Amino acid sequence: MKKDIILTFDYELFLGKDSGSLKGCIGDVTDDILNVFKKHGGVGIFFVDSSYLVHLKKNCIEEHNAYSDLIRNIVKGGHDIGLHIHPHWLDATKKENGHWDLSDYSRYRLHSLTPNELQDYFKECLDNLQNIVASVRDNYKITTFRAGGWSITPFNDLRDTFLDSDIDMDFSVLPGDFLDQKPINYYDFRQANTKKWYWQFDTTPCVEEQNGRFYEIPVTRYRINPILFLVNKYLHSKSVNNNMSGVSASYTSFYGKMRKLMRSVKYASLDDIALKLNRIMVRKMKMKSVLCFVAHPKSFSSSTIQLLDQLLKRHKSLSVEMIREKIKETENK
């Protein structure tokens, strides 16, 4: 059965002790992604790590310009751009190999900044990204956000910044999930609705509030049985990109890693669905009329590109404007 799908991409480098290179993480794969979208007339939402942009503008203008050109190509392809922020880029240091060391996690969350710092930094990141997009589409307004590390809660620290920046759509919630790795990272989505594909909110993204000023578009949550979990993990491991050029952020405890590994609950992600099982996995998401996927181009392999191709072949991808229209249709029923 054909579904409406939202394909979101966290457009970033690795966020640990070795960022990898711009070319190796996202530069080489961007054209492959855009070509698949063009083949099917599809559209994606790219959440660009603008904290990386801001860092490059101050420390490596050549790399900043190269990253900006990649973003412009995405915009030229008719895709949406959203804001993504990892503030520990503020503490990044250059490595001998030209990559960046981001292993200082003291400012991993936006909440680690003071209220004034947060507001100023958010605006700086948004303005930088908006200016790049405007050089291609001068009437385009960035209105969507995904928090780095999913750390959107508590929302009271961000609410006024959202309002001041005209951000009204958030994509940061993993319904039912919870992480407490303070002081580095924290989020609590245990109150979030696990069955709806969107809702309005005002004071917290996890709680639906009628006439709320913001919309939450959570990543689709679904369940699989242990056998399917193990088969998918085995098949996916055979197609993983073993030539990844960077090191991911590492702050989760052993218990936290095992909990994530063994849970039967999954979130729709191109990063961990085996190509051979993609139809079965999508069927497991049958409760929702619209499915929201997350993906990280830095981790893509040839199998991931094939998976993207299969999803776009069978389903209809939605732009931000189409999401808004879909919400209106739903509310008018």
C-alpha positions as CSV (number, residue, x, y, z in Angstrom):
1,M,0.0,0.0,0.0
2,K,1.4,3.4,-1.0
3,K,2.0,5.7,1.9
4,D,2.9,9.3,2.4
5,I,6.5,9.5,3.8
6,I,8.6,12.3,5.1
7,L,12.3,11.7,4.4
8,T,14.6,13.8,6.7
9,F,18.3,13.9,6.7
10,D,20.6,15.1,9.4
11,Y,23.2,16.8,7.2
12,E,26.3,16.8,9.4
13,L,29.8,15.3,10.1
14,F,30.6,12.8,12.8
15,L,30.4,14.4,16.2
16,G,33.1,12.7,18.3
17,K,36.9,12.7,18.5
18,D,37.2,12.7,14.7
19,S,34.6,14.5,12.5
20,G,35.8,13.0,9.3
21,S,36.0,15.2,6.2
22,L,33.3,17.2,4.5
23,K,33.9,15.3,1.3
24,G,34.0,11.9,2.9
25,C,31.0,12.3,5.1
26,I,28.5,14.2,2.9
27,G,30.2,15.6,-0.1
28,D,30.6,12.4,-2.0
29,V,27.1,11.0,-1.3
30,T,25.1,14.2,-1.8
31,D,24.9,13.8,-5.6
32,D,23.8,10.2,-5.2
33,I,21.0,11.2,-2.9
34,L,19.8,14.0,-5.1
35,N,19.9,11.8,-8.2
36,V,17.6,9.3,-6.6
37,F,15.2,12.0,-5.6
38,K,15.3,13.4,-9.1
39,K,14.7,10.0,-10.7
40,H,11.4,9.6,-8.7
41,G,10.4,13.3,-8.5
42,G,10.7,13.1,-4.8
43,V,11.6,15.7,-2.1
44,G,13.5,15.5,1.1
45,I,14.0,17.7,4.2
46,F,17.7,18.3,5.0
47,F,18.4,19.5,8.5
48,V,21.7,21.2,8.0
49,D,24.1,21.4,11.0
50,S,24.5,25.2,10.9
51,S,26.7,25.2,14.0
52,Y,29.3,23.6,11.7
53,L,28.7,26.3,9.2
54,V,29.2,29.0,11.8
55,H,32.4,27.3,13.1
56,L,33.8,27.1,9.5
57,K,33.0,30.7,8.7
58,K,35.2,31.8,11.6
59,N,37.9,29.1,11.2
60,C,38.1,27.7,7.7
61,I,36.4,29.8,5.0
62,E,37.3,27.5,2.2
63,E,35.5,24.6,3.8
64,H,32.6,26.9,4.7
65,N,32.3,27.8,1.0
66,A,32.4,24.1,-0.1
67,Y,29.7,23.2,2.5
68,S,27.6,26.2,1.3
69,D,27.8,25.0,-2.3
70,L,26.5,21.6,-1.3
71,I,23.6,23.2,0.5
72,R,22.8,25.4,-2.6
73,N,22.7,22.2,-4.8
74,I,20.2,20.7,-2.4
75,V,18.0,23.8,-2.6
76,K,18.3,23.9,-6.4
77,G,17.0,20.4,-6.4
78,G,13.7,21.7,-4.9
79,H,14.3,20.2,-1.4
80,D,13.6,21.8,2.0
81,I,16.2,23.0,4.4
82,G,15.8,22.9,8.2
83,L,17.9,24.1,11.0
84,H,20.0,21.6,13.0
85,I,22.4,22.7,15.8
86,H,25.2,20.9,17.7
87,P,26.6,23.6,19.9
88,H,29.7,21.6,21.0
89,W,31.1,22.9,17.7
90,L,31.9,25.9,19.8
91,D,34.7,23.8,21.4
92,A,35.9,22.0,18.3
93,T,39.7,21.8,17.7
94,K,41.6,21.1,14.5
95,K,43.4,17.8,14.2
96,E,46.6,17.2,12.3
97,N,44.7,15.3,9.6
98,G,42.6,18.4,8.9
99,H,39.5,16.9,10.6
100,W,37.9,18.3,13.8
101,D,38.0,16.9,17.3
102,L,34.5,17.3,19.0
103,S,35.1,15.2,22.0
104,D,34.5,18.1,24.4
105,Y,30.8,17.5,25.2
106,S,30.5,20.2,27.9
107,R,28.3,22.2,25.5
108,Y,26.7,19.3,23.6
109,R,23.1,20.5,24.3
110,L,21.7,24.0,23.6
111,H,20.5,24.0,27.2
112,S,24.2,24.1,28.3
113,L,24.2,27.7,27.1
114,T,22.9,30.6,29.1
115,P,19.5,31.9,27.9
116,N,21.2,34.9,26.2
117,E,23.9,32.8,24.7
118,L,21.3,30.3,23.4
119,Q,19.2,33.0,21.8
120,D,22.2,34.7,20.2
121,Y,23.8,31.4,18.9
122,F,20.5,30.1,17.6
123,K,20.0,33.3,15.6
124,E,23.6,33.3,14.3
125,C,23.2,29.7,13.1
126,L,19.8,30.4,11.5
127,D,20.9,33.6,9.8
128,N,24.0,32.0,8.4
129,L,21.9,29.2,6.9
130,Q,19.1,31.4,5.7
131,N,21.6,33.6,3.8
132,I,22.9,30.6,1.9
133,V,19.4,29.4,1.0
134,A,18.4,32.9,0.0
135,S,21.2,33.0,-2.5
136,V,19.3,30.4,-4.5
137,R,15.6,30.9,-3.4
138,D,15.2,34.4,-2.0
139,N,11.6,33.9,-1.0
140,Y,12.3,30.7,1.0
141,K,11.9,30.9,4.8
142,I,13.4,28.2,7.1
143,T,10.6,27.3,9.6
144,T,11.7,23.8,10.7
145,F,14.1,22.5,13.4
146,R,15.6,19.4,14.7
147,A,17.7,19.5,17.9
148,G,21.2,18.1,18.0
149,G,21.1,14.8,20.0
150,W,17.3,15.1,20.0
151,S,17.6,17.3,23.1
152,I,14.6,19.6,22.6
153,T,13.4,19.2,26.2
154,P,12.9,21.0,28.4
155,F,11.3,23.3,25.8
156,N,10.9,26.4,28.0
157,D,14.5,27.3,27.2
158,L,13.8,27.3,23.5
159,R,10.2,28.5,23.2
160,D,10.8,32.3,22.9
161,T,13.7,31.6,20.5
162,F,11.3,29.6,18.3
163,L,8.8,32.5,18.3
164,D,11.4,35.1,17.6
165,S,12.8,33.0,14.7
166,D,9.5,32.1,13.2
167,I,10.2,28.4,13.7
168,D,6.9,26.6,14.0
169,M,7.6,23.0,13.1
170,D,9.8,20.7,15.2
171,F,11.1,17.2,14.2
172,S,13.0,16.3,17.4
173,V,10.8,13.8,19.2
174,L,11.3,10.0,19.4
175,P,7.9,9.0,21.0
176,G,8.3,7.0,24.1
177,D,12.0,7.3,24.4
178,F,14.0,8.7,27.3
179,L,17.7,9.4,27.8
180,D,19.4,10.8,30.9
181,Q,23.1,11.2,30.4
182,K,23.4,14.5,32.2
183,P,25.2,16.8,32.1
184,I,26.0,15.9,28.5
185,N,22.7,15.0,27.0
186,Y,19.1,14.6,28.2
187,Y,15.6,14.2,26.7
188,D,12.3,12.8,27.9
189,F,9.7,11.8,25.3
190,R,7.8,9.3,27.5
191,Q,4.7,11.4,27.4
192,A,4.6,11.7,23.6
193,N,1.8,10.2,21.6
194,T,3.1,7.0,19.9
195,K,0.2,6.7,17.4
196,K,-0.2,10.2,15.8
197,W,2.0,11.4,13.0
198,Y,1.8,15.0,14.1
199,W,0.3,17.2,16.8
200,Q,0.2,20.8,18.0
201,F,2.0,21.9,21.1
202,D,2.8,25.1,23.0
203,T,4.8,24.5,26.1
204,T,6.4,21.1,25.5
205,P,6.8,19.1,22.2
206,C,5.7,15.9,24.0
207,V,2.2,17.0,24.9
208,E,-0.6,17.8,22.4
209,E,-2.2,21.2,23.1
210,Q,-5.1,22.4,21.0
211,N,-4.4,25.6,19.2
212,G,-0.7,25.3,20.1
213,R,1.7,27.6,18.2
214,F,4.0,24.8,17.1
215,Y,3.7,21.5,15.3
216,E,5.6,18.4,16.2
217,I,6.4,15.8,13.5
218,P,7.9,12.9,15.4
219,V,10.1,10.2,13.9
220,T,7.8,7.2,13.4
221,R,7.9,4.6,16.1
222,Y,7.1,0.9,15.5
223,R,7.6,-2.5,17.1
224,I,9.2,-5.7,15.8
225,N,9.6,-9.1,17.3
226,P,13.0,-10.4,18.5
227,I,13.6,-12.7,15.6
228,L,13.0,-10.0,13.0
229,F,15.2,-7.7,15.1
230,L,18.1,-10.1,14.9
231,V,17.6,-11.0,11.2
232,N,17.5,-7.3,10.3
233,K,20.5,-6.5,12.4
234,Y,22.5,-9.4,10.7
235,L,21.5,-8.5,7.2
236,H,22.1,-4.8,7.8
237,S,25.6,-5.4,9.2
238,K,26.5,-7.0,5.9
239,S,25.8,-3.8,4.1
240,V,27.2,-1.2,6.6
241,N,29.7,1.4,5.2
242,N,32.9,0.2,6.8
243,N,34.9,3.0,5.2
244,M,33.3,5.8,7.4
245,S,35.8,8.5,7.8
246,G,34.9,9.7,11.3
247,V,34.0,8.8,14.9
248,S,30.5,9.4,16.3
249,A,29.9,11.1,19.6
250,S,30.3,8.6,22.5
251,Y,28.8,9.5,25.9
252,T,26.2,6.8,26.4
253,S,26.7,4.3,29.3
254,F,27.1,0.6,28.6
255,Y,23.6,0.1,30.1
256,G,22.2,2.7,27.7
257,K,23.8,1.1,24.7
258,M,22.5,-2.4,25.6
259,R,19.0,-1.0,26.2
260,K,19.0,0.6,22.8
261,L,20.4,-2.5,21.2
262,M,17.9,-5.0,22.7
263,R,14.6,-3.0,22.7
264,S,11.8,-4.2,20.3
265,V,10.8,-0.6,19.7
266,K,12.4,1.0,16.7
267,Y,12.3,4.3,15.0
268,A,12.0,4.7,11.2
269,S,15.6,5.2,10.0
270,L,17.3,4.6,6.8
271,D,20.4,4.0,8.8
272,D,19.4,0.6,10.2
273,I,16.8,-1.0,7.9
274,A,18.2,-4.0,5.9
275,L,17.5,-3.5,2.2
276,K,16.0,-7.0,1.8
277,L,13.6,-6.4,4.7
278,N,12.4,-2.9,3.8
279,R,8.9,-3.9,2.8
280,I,8.4,-5.9,5.9
281,M,9.7,-3.1,8.1
282,V,7.4,-0.5,6.5
283,R,4.4,-2.8,7.0
284,K,5.3,-2.8,10.7
285,M,4.7,0.9,10.7
286,K,1.1,0.4,9.5
287,M,-0.6,2.4,12.3
288,K,0.2,5.8,10.8
289,S,-1.0,7.3,7.6
290,V,2.2,9.4,7.3
291,L,5.7,7.9,8.1
292,C,8.6,10.1,9.1
293,F,12.1,8.7,8.5
294,V,15.4,10.0,9.7
295,A,18.7,9.4,7.9
296,H,22.4,10.4,8.2
297,P,24.2,10.7,4.9
298,K,27.6,10.4,6.7
299,S,26.7,6.7,7.4
300,F,25.3,5.9,3.9
301,S,26.4,2.9,1.9
302,S,25.4,1.7,-1.6
303,S,22.6,-0.3,0.1
304,T,21.2,2.8,1.8
305,I,21.0,4.5,-1.6
306,Q,19.1,1.5,-2.9
307,L,16.8,1.6,0.1
308,L,16.1,5.3,-0.6
309,D,15.4,4.3,-4.2
310,Q,12.9,1.6,-3.1
311,L,11.1,3.9,-0.7
312,L,10.7,6.6,-3.3
313,K,9.6,4.1,-5.9
314,R,6.8,2.8,-3.7
315,H,5.7,5.8,-1.7
316,K,5.0,9.6,-2.0
317,S,7.5,11.9,-0.3
318,L,6.3,15.1,1.3
319,S,7.8,18.5,1.3
320,V,7.3,21.0,4.2
321,E,4.6,22.7,2.2
322,M,2.9,19.4,1.5
323,I,3.0,18.5,5.2
324,R,1.2,21.7,6.1
325,E,-1.4,20.9,3.4
326,K,-1.8,17.4,4.8
327,I,-2.3,18.8,8.3
328,K,-5.0,21.1,7.1
329,E,-6.8,18.2,5.3
330,T,-6.7,16.2,8.5
331,E,-8.0,19.0,10.6
332,N,-10.8,19.7,8.2
333,K,-12.1,16.2,8.2
